[in-house]
């Protein structure tokens, strides 16, 4: 599978940059470095409510000026005078420190101090540029723009910026037996299957790939002509077209033959469990097809492995970033290995003192049993082999995005 993911990352490139208002940049990825156009703060600012004084300190002092947050530059103070300042207010020229109001007594603009003070030069004053220097790199190219980054852009007064365009991902189910959950008949036909893959994938895009735009492409019947027309139409409006089902070796599995005719197929089978029939094809560096198996768990696993890599790559992530985050996990119990294929085993995670992250299987791992994905936090990367991996064995695990948002 690692070779397959390398192939996906290597054959795709970031989408062209677009310029967006910074207030609309959430969930985008930066296409260029962002430098601070001005220092933060741009003036010396008081950290506390109190009185700005010059050093060495003497008393009593005459309060000659006051400065409030948002005020214009206050009049300078001189020896023997002080200025009343509020938190965030400009500190007047001539002031060397701020004495917090709790240590002060001011009557009729005559200031004295309630205790012996030892002040340092600059005490309780935020110096110009102490938070962000003018010209400092505040956000690097490739940064995912979340809420904190939007705040940083606003604090620096940046109104627009270059980001990579958001990939559009279309999801298409195939099969004559597939029924749309939103349009079920009163009586289920014999042999019919409710489509769980398409709703799951559309939701997965919104949850795990919020920098992408999902499109529901519906269900296509099992005819070569229908599949071809659906894939060609989808490729005109989507950067990534995900299909589910119709990718194995059956007589009515037309996805792979059609892809071989209209695109460049890079691989059509992968040594992995679940998800062996996974197929990847490209039209260009910016448009591709990922044909996922019809079994729901295979579909889920292949999405978090292959689709996620393709989407991150197109959205502006570099090759290494596109592969997601893996961590070391200690097995919470024995796990039997598969003799033929490496396995991506669904687990829940718990952080245990002295053991780190401990993985517990979600139960029976059949590729048809979607319940094995319920509450899953990660995919254990198990090697193929005989026997079992014993309780406590350290293995790598790929974090699923919902866990990254909520638990790490």
MARMI-571805 format. One record per residue (C-alpha): residue in three letters; chain; z, y negated, x. Coordinates in steps of 0.001 Angstrom, whole numbers, plus 500000, padded with zeros to 6 digits. Layout:
// residues N
Ala, A, Z, Y, X
...
***
This chain:
// residues 408
Unk, A, 500000, 500000, 500000
Unk, A, 500684, 497638, 502871
Unk, A, 497024, 497865, 503921
Unk, A, 495952, 497107, 500362
Unk, A, 498150, 494021, 500182
Unk, A, 496846, 492857, 503578
Unk, A, 493304, 493231, 502256
Unk, A, 494080, 491136, 499171
Unk, A, 495724, 488398, 501222
Unk, A, 492925, 488353, 503800
Unk, A, 490041, 488164, 501320
Unk, A, 491420, 485286, 499231
Unk, A, 492008, 481636, 500124
Unk, A, 493883, 478723, 498614
Unk, A, 492177, 476917, 495762
Unk, A, 490913, 473373, 496455
Unk, A, 493550, 470623, 496364
Unk, A, 493900, 468289, 493395
Unk, A, 495847, 465044, 493041
Unk, A, 498551, 464947, 490366
Unk, A, 501312, 462511, 489386
Unk, A, 504568, 463566, 491004
Unk, A, 506176, 463774, 487567
Unk, A, 503622, 466473, 486637
Unk, A, 503855, 468416, 489895
Unk, A, 506434, 471002, 488799
Unk, A, 505396, 474622, 489643
Unk, A, 502592, 473477, 491950
Unk, A, 502394, 474169, 495684
Unk, A, 501906, 471297, 498108
Unk, A, 498507, 470991, 499733
Unk, A, 499572, 468393, 502331
Unk, A, 502729, 467332, 504139
Unk, A, 504735, 464577, 502461
Unk, A, 506415, 461941, 504657
Unk, A, 508949, 459373, 503520
Unk, A, 507259, 455967, 503141
Unk, A, 510601, 454145, 503529
Unk, A, 514125, 454927, 504714
Unk, A, 516817, 456198, 502365
Unk, A, 518923, 454284, 501765
Unk, A, 516786, 451223, 502510
Unk, A, 519918, 449090, 502982
Unk, A, 523483, 449649, 504128
Unk, A, 525272, 450990, 501044
Unk, A, 528941, 451321, 500213
Unk, A, 530166, 454888, 499727
Unk, A, 533199, 453782, 497688
Unk, A, 534502, 451045, 495448
Unk, A, 536488, 448722, 497686
Unk, A, 536235, 445801, 500049
Unk, A, 533803, 445304, 502917
Unk, A, 535568, 443901, 505973
Unk, A, 534814, 443027, 509574
Unk, A, 536625, 444594, 512537
Unk, A, 539106, 444251, 514096
Unk, A, 540935, 444208, 510788
Unk, A, 543315, 441392, 509947
Unk, A, 545096, 440266, 506801
Unk, A, 545280, 438499, 504504
Unk, A, 541554, 438033, 503871
Unk, A, 539743, 435684, 501537
Unk, A, 537339, 437480, 499131
Unk, A, 534304, 435237, 499151
Unk, A, 531586, 437419, 497646
Unk, A, 531044, 440512, 495521
Unk, A, 528234, 443074, 495611
Unk, A, 527327, 445504, 492850
Unk, A, 524857, 448400, 492760
Unk, A, 521404, 447008, 492064
Unk, A, 522322, 443501, 493228
Unk, A, 520260, 441443, 495645
Unk, A, 521383, 441081, 499259
Unk, A, 524866, 439522, 499264
Unk, A, 525984, 436579, 501352
Unk, A, 527232, 437548, 504809
Unk, A, 530949, 437612, 505505
Unk, A, 532681, 436184, 508533
Unk, A, 536022, 436743, 510256
Unk, A, 538881, 436187, 507813
Unk, A, 536766, 436959, 504733
Unk, A, 535871, 440104, 502749
Unk, A, 533484, 441167, 500027
Unk, A, 534219, 443246, 496952
Unk, A, 531694, 446136, 496774
Unk, A, 531066, 448918, 494280
Unk, A, 529801, 452408, 495079
Unk, A, 526132, 452233, 496071
Unk, A, 526154, 448445, 496436
Unk, A, 524562, 446662, 499413
Unk, A, 527086, 445938, 502144
Unk, A, 526860, 442324, 503363
Unk, A, 525943, 441385, 506878
Unk, A, 529018, 440920, 509079
Unk, A, 530870, 443828, 507476
Unk, A, 531773, 446767, 509714
Unk, A, 533634, 449051, 507278
Unk, A, 534707, 449467, 503660
Unk, A, 538339, 449853, 502612
Unk, A, 538643, 451859, 499415
Unk, A, 540135, 449975, 496494
Unk, A, 543154, 452318, 496312
Unk, A, 544418, 450836, 499608
Unk, A, 543932, 447223, 498572
Unk, A, 545777, 444551, 496636
Unk, A, 543805, 441507, 495572
Unk, A, 545394, 438542, 493792
Unk, A, 543580, 435249, 493285
Unk, A, 540872, 436405, 495735
Unk, A, 543463, 436956, 498481
Unk, A, 543195, 440503, 499845
Unk, A, 545987, 442479, 501491
Unk, A, 546372, 446175, 502239
Unk, A, 549033, 448499, 500863
Unk, A, 549368, 450555, 504041
Unk, A, 548621, 450478, 507755
Unk, A, 544908, 451236, 508226
Unk, A, 542945, 452591, 511158
Unk, A, 539275, 451976, 510423
Unk, A, 536237, 453212, 512327
Unk, A, 533115, 451122, 512715
Unk, A, 530788, 452161, 509841
Unk, A, 533538, 453845, 507809
Unk, A, 532480, 454483, 504198
Unk, A, 529098, 452839, 504773
Unk, A, 525813, 454732, 504409
Unk, A, 523598, 453403, 507173
Unk, A, 519907, 452608, 506663
Unk, A, 517898, 455844, 506853
Unk, A, 520956, 458101, 507185
Unk, A, 519683, 460359, 504385
Unk, A, 515946, 460114, 505096
Unk, A, 514344, 458265, 507980
Unk, A, 511134, 456317, 507462
Unk, A, 508214, 458633, 508238
Unk, A, 510387, 461774, 508133
Unk, A, 508742, 464979, 506888
Unk, A, 510458, 465588, 503556
Unk, A, 508247, 468338, 502099
Unk, A, 505859, 470535, 504095
Unk, A, 502471, 471837, 503029
Unk, A, 502937, 475130, 501214
Unk, A, 506242, 474129, 499611
Unk, A, 506763, 475311, 496042
Unk, A, 507686, 472322, 493902
Unk, A, 510762, 473044, 491838
Unk, A, 513236, 470670, 490217
Unk, A, 514888, 469678, 493513
Unk, A, 511537, 468846, 495103
Unk, A, 510544, 466689, 492116
Unk, A, 513797, 464773, 492636
Unk, A, 513036, 464300, 496334
Unk, A, 509581, 462922, 495535
Unk, A, 511053, 460480, 493025
Unk, A, 513799, 459361, 495420
Unk, A, 511147, 458547, 498026
Unk, A, 509090, 456570, 495522
Unk, A, 506103, 458916, 495771
Unk, A, 504058, 458618, 492591
Unk, A, 501199, 461036, 493299
Unk, A, 500440, 463814, 495755
Unk, A, 498000, 466561, 496649
Unk, A, 498722, 470071, 495392
Unk, A, 496720, 473254, 495224
Unk, A, 495105, 473818, 491866
Unk, A, 496947, 476318, 489658
Unk, A, 495232, 479732, 489450
Unk, A, 494141, 480847, 486006
Unk, A, 494948, 484504, 485343
Unk, A, 493294, 486358, 482462
Unk, A, 494722, 489596, 481061
Unk, A, 492375, 492110, 479418
Unk, A, 493334, 495463, 477921
Unk, A, 490767, 498209, 477414
Unk, A, 490661, 501249, 475152
Unk, A, 489556, 502278, 471675
Unk, A, 493042, 503610, 470999
Unk, A, 494810, 500329, 471815
Unk, A, 496263, 498212, 468999
Unk, A, 497373, 494588, 469241
Unk, A, 501107, 494301, 468504
Unk, A, 500413, 491092, 466597
Unk, A, 497901, 492723, 464272
Unk, A, 499168, 496212, 463446
Unk, A, 497913, 498105, 460382
Unk, A, 500375, 499156, 457702
Unk, A, 499841, 502778, 458683
Unk, A, 499407, 503654, 462356
Unk, A, 496216, 505697, 462951
Unk, A, 496737, 509070, 464567
Unk, A, 496419, 508797, 468349
Unk, A, 496718, 505005, 468388
Unk, A, 498821, 503235, 471028
Unk, A, 500402, 499808, 470709
Unk, A, 499356, 497598, 473620
Unk, A, 502520, 496821, 475598
Unk, A, 500740, 496061, 478867
Unk, A, 499060, 492834, 477831
Unk, A, 502180, 491134, 476387
Unk, A, 504190, 492335, 479394
Unk, A, 501668, 490965, 481880
Unk, A, 501290, 487622, 480110
Unk, A, 505071, 487268, 480077
Unk, A, 505272, 488374, 483732
Unk, A, 502876, 485616, 484763
Unk, A, 505046, 483006, 483065
Unk, A, 508253, 484478, 484500
Unk, A, 507261, 485462, 488018
Unk, A, 504258, 483203, 488681
Unk, A, 505053, 479897, 486958
Unk, A, 502498, 478140, 489183
Unk, A, 499707, 480025, 487368
Unk, A, 498114, 479613, 483945
Unk, A, 497888, 482802, 481825
Unk, A, 495033, 483498, 479406
Unk, A, 495044, 486289, 476824
Unk, A, 491619, 487974, 476939
Unk, A, 492410, 490467, 474179
Unk, A, 491297, 494102, 473967
Unk, A, 487853, 495418, 474878
Unk, A, 486506, 498727, 473473
Unk, A, 485542, 501646, 475701
Unk, A, 481820, 501020, 476123
Unk, A, 480134, 500082, 479375
Unk, A, 478295, 497181, 477775
Unk, A, 481457, 495747, 476211
Unk, A, 483413, 496060, 479450
Unk, A, 480637, 494428, 481472
Unk, A, 480285, 491494, 479078
Unk, A, 484051, 490997, 478906
Unk, A, 484491, 491004, 482694
Unk, A, 481580, 488621, 483302
Unk, A, 482818, 486200, 480636
Unk, A, 486385, 486369, 481992
Unk, A, 485275, 485720, 485571
Unk, A, 483723, 482401, 484538
Unk, A, 487045, 480953, 483369
Unk, A, 489625, 482859, 485416
Unk, A, 490439, 483001, 489111
Unk, A, 492109, 486390, 488637
Unk, A, 491096, 488859, 485957
Unk, A, 493644, 491604, 485327
Unk, A, 492528, 494658, 483407
Unk, A, 494714, 497527, 482247
Unk, A, 493448, 501006, 481531
Unk, A, 489945, 502407, 481967
Unk, A, 490302, 502594, 485750
Unk, A, 490798, 506327, 486305
Unk, A, 488143, 509046, 486553
Unk, A, 487554, 509824, 482871
Unk, A, 484201, 509737, 481107
Unk, A, 485201, 506655, 479163
Unk, A, 486749, 504794, 482107
Unk, A, 484165, 502068, 482733
Unk, A, 486143, 499394, 484580
Unk, A, 485542, 500695, 488082
Unk, A, 481787, 501433, 487667
Unk, A, 481212, 497978, 486199
Unk, A, 483148, 496300, 489022
Unk, A, 481067, 498188, 491572
Unk, A, 477990, 496684, 489920
Unk, A, 479101, 493051, 489531
Unk, A, 481536, 492494, 492417
Unk, A, 482586, 493683, 495871
Unk, A, 485116, 496499, 495496
Unk, A, 487528, 496567, 498444
Unk, A, 489542, 499587, 497351
Unk, A, 489700, 501839, 494297
Unk, A, 492696, 504066, 494972
Unk, A, 495987, 503461, 496760
Unk, A, 498449, 505968, 498182
Unk, A, 501441, 504863, 496099
Unk, A, 503605, 505960, 493205
Unk, A, 503191, 504755, 490547
Unk, A, 499798, 502998, 490513
Unk, A, 497388, 505254, 492417
Unk, A, 494200, 504108, 490555
Unk, A, 494755, 500411, 491418
Unk, A, 491382, 498761, 492103
Unk, A, 490648, 495422, 493736
Unk, A, 487319, 493563, 493780
Unk, A, 486186, 490030, 494570
Unk, A, 483409, 487668, 493559
Unk, A, 484437, 485053, 496139
Unk, A, 487472, 483836, 498053
Unk, A, 488630, 482198, 494833
Unk, A, 487789, 484811, 492177
Unk, A, 488881, 488418, 491971
Unk, A, 489546, 491384, 489709
Unk, A, 492627, 493570, 489768
Unk, A, 492212, 496681, 487656
Unk, A, 495637, 498128, 486910
Unk, A, 496392, 501603, 485583
Unk, A, 497050, 502006, 481869
Unk, A, 500466, 503590, 482248
Unk, A, 502959, 500782, 481527
Unk, A, 505213, 501309, 484556
Unk, A, 502237, 501587, 486896
Unk, A, 500981, 498359, 485393
Unk, A, 504356, 496669, 485942
Unk, A, 504668, 497794, 489561
Unk, A, 501076, 496912, 490463
Unk, A, 501520, 493457, 488972
Unk, A, 504554, 492678, 491139
Unk, A, 502837, 494047, 494229
Unk, A, 499118, 493259, 494033
Unk, A, 498696, 490573, 491385
Unk, A, 501594, 488543, 492766
Unk, A, 500074, 488548, 496255
Unk, A, 496667, 487432, 494944
Unk, A, 498184, 484677, 492809
Unk, A, 500395, 483308, 495571
Unk, A, 497492, 483315, 497998
Unk, A, 495219, 481366, 495643
Unk, A, 498044, 478965, 494759
Unk, A, 498495, 477872, 498383
Unk, A, 500853, 480353, 500015
Unk, A, 499944, 481652, 503459
Unk, A, 499402, 485352, 504128
Unk, A, 503043, 486086, 504933
Unk, A, 504483, 484014, 502084
Unk, A, 502153, 485713, 499616
Unk, A, 503866, 489068, 500054
Unk, A, 507131, 488016, 498448
Unk, A, 510665, 488663, 499658
Unk, A, 512060, 492046, 500700
Unk, A, 515654, 492767, 501651
Unk, A, 517675, 495664, 503039
Unk, A, 519345, 497707, 500310
Unk, A, 521875, 500508, 500598
Unk, A, 521284, 503407, 498207
Unk, A, 524085, 503791, 495692
Unk, A, 523387, 507525, 495315
Unk, A, 521031, 510245, 496527
Unk, A, 517351, 509722, 495641
Unk, A, 514751, 512482, 495768
Unk, A, 511566, 511676, 497689
Unk, A, 508028, 512392, 496543
Unk, A, 506207, 514793, 498864
Unk, A, 502775, 513237, 498415
Unk, A, 503132, 509493, 498014
Unk, A, 505398, 506562, 498954
Unk, A, 507249, 505420, 495838
Unk, A, 508296, 502069, 494414
Unk, A, 511522, 503067, 492703
Unk, A, 513034, 500647, 490161
Unk, A, 516675, 499736, 490806
Unk, A, 519372, 497326, 489766
Unk, A, 521212, 495486, 492546
Unk, A, 524859, 494751, 493100
Unk, A, 526398, 493053, 496106
Unk, A, 529285, 495168, 497376
Unk, A, 531722, 493975, 500046
Unk, A, 530947, 495503, 503472
Unk, A, 527879, 497365, 502098
Unk, A, 525689, 494410, 501166
Unk, A, 523175, 494956, 498391
Unk, A, 523484, 498370, 496754
Unk, A, 520628, 499769, 494668
Unk, A, 521160, 501953, 491607
Unk, A, 518213, 503747, 490003
Unk, A, 517210, 502677, 486513
Unk, A, 516866, 506345, 485568
Unk, A, 513896, 508595, 484963
Unk, A, 510937, 507087, 486839
Unk, A, 507990, 508497, 484878
Unk, A, 505027, 506093, 484892
Unk, A, 504886, 506191, 481100
Unk, A, 508584, 505321, 480649
Unk, A, 508749, 501552, 480431
Unk, A, 512534, 501749, 480057
Unk, A, 512697, 502322, 483817
Unk, A, 511786, 498651, 484256
Unk, A, 514618, 497441, 482017
Unk, A, 517006, 495206, 483987
Unk, A, 515284, 496207, 487247
Unk, A, 516044, 493753, 490041
Unk, A, 513938, 495251, 492810
Unk, A, 511457, 497929, 493831
Unk, A, 512810, 500289, 496487
Unk, A, 510150, 501102, 499071
Unk, A, 510667, 504826, 499543
Unk, A, 508640, 506820, 502080
Unk, A, 506950, 510064, 501113
Unk, A, 508750, 513169, 502274
Unk, A, 510693, 516307, 501459
Unk, A, 514265, 516392, 500261
Unk, A, 516425, 513390, 499424
Unk, A, 517608, 510153, 500932
Unk, A, 521415, 510335, 500841
Unk, A, 523803, 507814, 499349
Unk, A, 524219, 504864, 501739
Unk, A, 520757, 505089, 503336
Unk, A, 519296, 501656, 504116
Unk, A, 515799, 501010, 502771
Unk, A, 513643, 497955, 502138
Unk, A, 513335, 496621, 498591
Unk, A, 510962, 494051, 497117
Unk, A, 512843, 491562, 494976
Unk, A, 511472, 490992, 491501
Unk, A, 511106, 487341, 490663
Unk, A, 513534, 487161, 487768
Unk, A, 516275, 488321, 490160
Unk, A, 515231, 485735, 492717
Unk, A, 515600, 483040, 490049
Unk, A, 518948, 484198, 488678
Unk, A, 520795, 486156, 491327
Unk, A, 519901, 485124, 494862
***
